[in-house]
Structure formats: structure tokens, C-alpha cells
Amino acid sequence: MKLNIYQIDAFTDKLFGGNPAAVCPLKAWLPDALMQNIAKENNLAETAFYVPDEEEYLIRWFTPTVEVDLCGHATLASAYVLFNFENHSADTIRFHSPRSGELIVTRQGDKIALDFPTDILAPVEITPVLAAAFNIKPIEIWKGKTDYLYLFNNEAEIRSALPDIDHISTFQARGVIITAKGENVDFVSRFFAPQSGVIEDLVTGSAHTSLTPFWYSKTGKVHFTASQLSTRVGLLDCTYLQERVIISGQARHYLTGEIFITES
């Protein structure tokens, strides 16, 4: 069996920036174990698989160790592949995730916009266990559907924060987002998810479904510029629409190849 594979740098305007994702177009689902092995072999934060289904595409995402509920950068990468290489002529793509429902993606000039469900967050007590995740104590901690969100004083603290990865891996959560007001953008962030096999994610679209309503609650703004301060840096535009969040960014094509699966 031979499969096409693409590698796309998402949420960046230049190659070797943003977050690389692998995309594997399929005609029908492969066994879960095989998709997990492909993702492990790719050794990227996420590999996306999609299958055409009438007027939409079914989509799933795998880290090297687990299947995840939602992945922004690999969804953006999948849309980029469909728009540029897989003959999707319309400017809108309807994805459907078994875990996250309908996800609408739109081509808007040189950017791709993701329409994702908004996370619901609530403040939690800053316990010694939660505070021990970093060398700097946060000023607030919130909890969403899958992640903790830590608020720090400024961008410098986000850049210098040192996570205790072993400690974070014990949390009953997908991971931990840290954030503060930005110096040149509205807000900055980093994201750590050792529970999903990702020590520090390079750019996390899904985390911005939490960050956008959080910063709306702090500022009253609905449009934001954002940067994820990983080693490769991610650039995002976010719009708060109550129950939905629009997350936009650019992408760059790095690789087109083929996977060969032989029967064992």
C-alpha cells in the first residue's frame, strides 16, 4: 500500500517557522494502530488523516503517542494541502471530527481561517501542586475543558519560564498553557503537553480556543494578534465570536512524499 504524505509548516509566513504537521489524505480509514504507528514514525507533534465524506472531510489527529481531540495547526495544514495539492477548488472546507464536531476552514487571501468551538474556562485555586509546575509563580490559574491556563505578569516571564515537565506530566489534563500580555502583539503564550508526548508544542492552534475567550474576559476586545514563543515562533490572528473562535494564520509547504506500507 502506498500513501501520499505532506509536511506543512503552519502558523508561519516563512519556511522552518511555526509548527510542522504531517498530512495523510486517505480514501478510507486505516486501522487505528497503523495511523498511530505512522504518527510515531513521523515524530512530529501531530499527523492529520482525513477521508472525503460527501460534501465534507472526516479528520483525525495523532501525536507520536496518542490520538487527540482537536489540533489547530494540523487542521490548517490539512486545509493547505487540500487547497494547493488535492484539488479542492472552493474557498471553504468543512471538516468533521468525531471528537470535536464540525470545523469550518476558509481561505482568506494568504491566510487560512479556522472556525473552532470556544473553550469554557473557570478560575481555580493556585495550590502548591499547581504552582510547582514552573520556576515562576503565576498570578492566576484557570482550567478549561482539557488544559490549565496560567497567567503571568509579562512577556519576559513567558520567555524565561522553566517548566517542570515531570511534574506537569502528573496533571489530569492535556497540558498547560502559559500566557501574558505581549510587547508587539496582544498576547503571547507557550504550551506544554507531556501527557500527549509533546514536551513543548511549537504552535498550538487549539490552545487559542482557550486563550481567546480568556483575553476577551480581561480586555473586552474581540480581535487579537498573538504569538506563541516557541523556538520557531508562531503568528496567529484570533477573533472571539462567543461560542466560536476564528484562528487564522499562514502556512508553508516543506515536503511531499510517499509512505510504503508492506504486509508483515
Secondary structure per residue as TSV (DSSP state, phi and psi in degrees):
chain	resnum	aa	ss	phi	psi
A	1	M	-	360.0	136.2
A	2	K	E	-121.3	132.8
A	3	L	E	-125.2	142.0
A	4	N	E	-76.0	147.6
A	5	I	E	-141.9	141.9
A	6	Y	E	-126.2	148.8
A	7	Q	E	-122.4	125.0
A	8	I	E	-126.0	133.6
A	9	D	E	-87.2	117.9
A	10	A	E	-106.7	151.1
A	11	F	S	60.6	46.9
A	12	T	-	-154.1	154.3
A	13	D	S	-104.8	10.7
A	14	K	S	-147.4	148.6
A	15	L	T	-62.4	145.8
A	16	F	T	71.4	17.2
A	17	G	-	-114.7	-179.4
A	18	G	S	62.2	-148.3
A	19	N	E	-123.2	118.6
A	20	P	E	-75.2	137.3
A	21	A	E	-131.3	144.0
A	22	A	E	-92.5	144.1
A	23	V	E	-129.8	125.9
A	24	C	E	-120.4	102.4
A	25	P	E	-69.5	136.6
A	26	L	-	-126.9	157.4
A	27	K	S	-92.4	-26.8
A	28	A	S	-152.8	156.5
A	29	W	-	-63.4	140.5
A	30	L	-	-86.0	164.8
A	31	P	-	-56.4	142.9
A	32	D	H	-54.5	-41.8
A	33	A	H	-63.2	-36.0
A	34	L	H	-69.9	-42.3
A	35	M	H	-62.8	-38.8
A	36	Q	H	-64.6	-38.9
A	37	N	H	-66.7	-38.0
A	38	I	H	-62.7	-44.6
A	39	A	H	-62.9	-39.8
A	40	K	H	-64.4	-41.4
A	41	E	H	-65.6	-39.2
A	42	N	H	-65.0	-34.8
A	43	N	T	57.6	38.2
A	44	L	S	-108.5	166.0
A	45	A	S	-55.7	-41.6
A	46	E	E	-144.6	146.9
A	47	T	E	-118.9	128.2
A	48	A	E	-101.8	140.0
A	49	F	E	-122.1	136.5
A	50	Y	E	-136.7	153.0
A	51	V	E	-131.6	128.1
A	52	P	E	-62.3	139.7
A	53	D	E	-144.9	89.7
A	54	E	T	56.4	-112.3
A	55	E	T	-93.4	7.3
A	56	E	E	-139.7	-178.3
A	57	Y	E	-126.6	128.7
A	58	L	E	-79.4	138.0
A	59	I	E	-135.8	142.5
A	60	R	E	-139.3	156.2
A	61	W	E	-132.5	138.0
A	62	F	E	-130.7	131.7
A	63	T	-	-81.0	179.5
A	64	P	S	-62.0	-13.5
A	65	T	S	-123.7	-25.8
A	66	V	-	-147.1	159.8
A	67	E	E	-83.8	140.7
A	68	V	E	-115.5	161.3
A	69	D	S	-75.1	-32.6
A	70	L	-	-158.9	138.7
A	71	C	-	-144.0	117.0
A	72	G	H	-74.4	-49.3
A	73	H	H	-68.0	-33.4
A	74	A	H	-75.9	-25.3
A	75	T	H	-70.7	-43.6
A	76	L	H	-60.1	-43.4
A	77	A	H	-62.8	-39.8
A	78	S	H	-63.4	-42.0
A	79	A	H	-64.1	-40.7
A	80	Y	H	-59.8	-42.2
A	81	V	H	-63.1	-45.6
A	82	L	H	-63.4	-43.8
A	83	F	H	-66.2	-36.7
A	84	N	H	-105.3	-22.2
A	85	F	T	-132.4	-18.5
A	86	E	S	-118.1	25.2
A	87	N	-	65.1	33.8
A	88	H	-	-91.6	109.7
A	89	S	-	-87.9	-26.5
A	90	A	S	-72.0	161.8
A	91	D	S	-88.2	-1.6
A	92	T	E	-124.6	138.9
A	93	I	E	-122.2	133.9
A	94	R	E	-105.8	108.4
A	95	F	E	-94.8	152.9
A	96	H	E	-133.4	124.0
A	97	S	E	-103.2	131.7
A	98	P	T	-59.8	-22.7
A	99	R	T	-102.2	-22.8
A	100	S	T	-126.2	1.5
A	101	G	E	79.9	-152.9
A	102	E	E	-77.3	134.8
A	103	L	E	-130.8	115.3
A	104	I	E	-98.5	131.8
A	105	V	E	-124.0	134.7
A	106	T	E	-128.8	137.5
A	107	R	E	-84.3	125.2
A	108	Q	E	-131.4	86.5
A	109	G	T	65.5	-124.8
A	110	D	T	-91.1	8.0
A	111	K	E	-117.1	158.4
A	112	I	E	-119.5	128.7
A	113	A	E	-108.1	128.5
A	114	L	E	-101.3	129.5
A	115	D	E	-104.0	103.0
A	116	F	E	-118.6	156.0
A	117	P	E	-68.0	141.5
A	118	T	-	-77.1	137.2
A	119	D	-	-77.0	155.5
A	120	I	-	-113.7	121.5
A	121	L	-	-115.8	155.7
A	122	A	E	-141.6	143.8
A	123	P	E	-67.5	146.3
A	124	V	E	-128.7	161.5
A	125	E	-	-67.2	139.7
A	126	I	-	-82.4	87.6
A	127	T	-	-80.5	160.4
A	128	P	H	-56.8	-34.6
A	129	V	H	-65.4	-46.2
A	130	L	H	-69.7	-39.8
A	131	A	H	-66.1	-26.1
A	132	A	T	-73.4	-2.0
A	133	A	T	-68.5	-23.5
A	134	F	B	-136.3	162.8
A	135	N	S	-75.6	-12.0
A	136	I	S	-117.1	136.5
A	137	K	-	-79.6	130.4
A	138	P	-	-72.1	160.5
A	139	I	S	-92.1	-19.3
A	140	E	E	-150.2	153.6
A	141	I	E	-131.8	133.6
A	142	W	E	-124.2	160.0
A	143	K	E	-130.5	127.3
A	144	G	-	-103.1	-161.0
A	145	K	S	-61.6	-41.9
A	146	T	S	-125.9	-17.1
A	147	D	E	-128.6	154.4
A	148	Y	E	-86.1	149.7
A	149	L	E	-127.2	121.5
A	150	Y	E	-107.2	129.8
A	151	L	E	-99.1	129.8
A	152	F	-	-116.1	174.4
A	153	N	S	-73.0	-36.7
A	154	N	S	-161.7	173.1
A	155	E	H	-62.4	-36.5
A	156	A	H	-59.5	-38.2
A	157	E	H	-68.0	-35.6
A	158	I	H	-64.2	-42.6
A	159	R	H	-65.0	-38.2
A	160	S	H	-93.8	-6.1
A	161	A	-	-59.8	133.9
A	162	L	-	-112.7	112.2
A	163	P	B	-80.0	146.4
A	164	D	-	-93.7	93.0
A	165	I	H	-63.2	-40.8
A	166	D	H	-60.9	-39.4
A	167	H	H	-69.8	-45.5
A	168	I	H	-59.9	-34.3
A	169	S	T	-65.0	-14.8
A	170	T	T	-87.3	-9.3
A	171	F	S	-70.8	144.3
A	172	Q	S	-84.0	74.1
A	173	A	S	-162.6	163.6
A	174	R	S	-67.8	-37.5
A	175	G	E	177.9	-168.1
A	176	V	E	-129.3	125.9
A	177	I	E	-96.7	136.3
A	178	I	E	-118.8	144.2
A	179	T	E	-151.3	158.3
A	180	A	E	-160.8	167.6
A	181	K	E	-61.3	143.9
A	182	G	-	-92.3	160.2
A	183	E	S	-83.3	-38.8
A	184	N	S	-118.6	-3.2
A	185	V	S	-132.9	172.9
A	186	D	S	-67.0	-42.9
A	187	F	E	-149.6	156.8
A	188	V	E	-123.1	163.8
A	189	S	E	-157.1	167.8
A	190	R	E	-141.4	162.4
A	191	F	E	-143.5	133.3
A	192	F	E	-125.9	126.4
A	193	A	E	-141.3	62.2
A	194	P	G	-62.4	-23.8
A	195	Q	G	-63.0	-25.6
A	196	S	G	-103.2	11.0
A	197	G	T	81.7	15.6
A	198	V	E	-123.4	108.1
A	199	I	E	-63.8	-60.1
A	200	E	E	-133.3	120.5
A	201	D	E	-76.4	145.8
A	202	L	S	-76.8	-45.4
A	203	V	-	-149.2	129.0
A	204	T	-	-120.7	95.6
A	205	G	T	-58.4	-43.8
A	206	S	T	-63.8	-30.0
A	207	A	T	-63.2	-24.9
A	208	H	H	-78.0	-9.0
A	209	T	H	-72.9	-18.6
A	210	S	H	-94.4	-43.6
A	211	L	H	-64.2	-39.2
A	212	T	H	-64.6	-51.5
A	213	P	H	-65.2	-31.3
A	214	F	H	-61.5	-49.0
A	215	W	H	-73.6	-25.8
A	216	Y	H	-61.0	-43.2
A	217	S	H	-65.5	-25.9
A	218	K	H	-86.9	-31.7
A	219	T	H	-118.5	-23.5
A	220	G	-	79.5	-1.7
A	221	K	-	-77.4	156.8
A	222	V	S	-116.1	-19.1
A	223	H	E	-112.5	132.0
A	224	F	E	-136.4	146.1
A	225	T	E	-102.2	142.5
A	226	A	E	-142.2	153.1
A	227	S	E	-138.5	133.2
A	228	Q	E	-96.9	121.3
A	229	L	-	-90.2	52.5
A	230	S	S	-81.7	-178.0
A	231	T	S	-64.4	-22.4
A	232	R	S	-105.4	-11.5
A	233	V	-	61.5	130.4
A	234	G	E	-118.8	145.2
A	235	L	E	-121.2	127.4
A	236	L	E	-139.3	148.8
A	237	D	E	-111.5	134.6
A	238	C	E	-129.6	139.2
A	239	T	E	-130.2	128.8
A	240	Y	E	-90.0	121.5
A	241	L	E	-124.4	46.5
A	242	Q	T	63.3	-95.2
A	243	E	T	-82.9	-8.8
A	244	R	E	-129.1	156.3
A	245	V	E	-127.8	133.7
A	246	I	E	-99.5	122.6
A	247	I	E	-121.0	119.0
A	248	S	E	-120.9	148.8
A	249	G	E	-170.9	173.4
A	250	Q	-	-98.7	174.0
A	251	A	E	-149.8	159.0
A	252	R	E	-135.4	140.7
A	253	H	E	-83.8	125.7
A	254	Y	E	-107.6	-41.9
A	255	L	E	-149.6	140.9
A	256	T	E	-125.2	131.3
A	257	G	E	-152.9	-168.2
A	258	E	E	-134.1	142.5
A	259	I	E	-106.8	135.5
A	260	F	E	-114.1	116.6
A	261	I	-	-107.5	118.9
A	262	T	-	-106.8	148.4
A	263	E	-	-70.4	134.0
A	264	S	-	-88.5	360.0
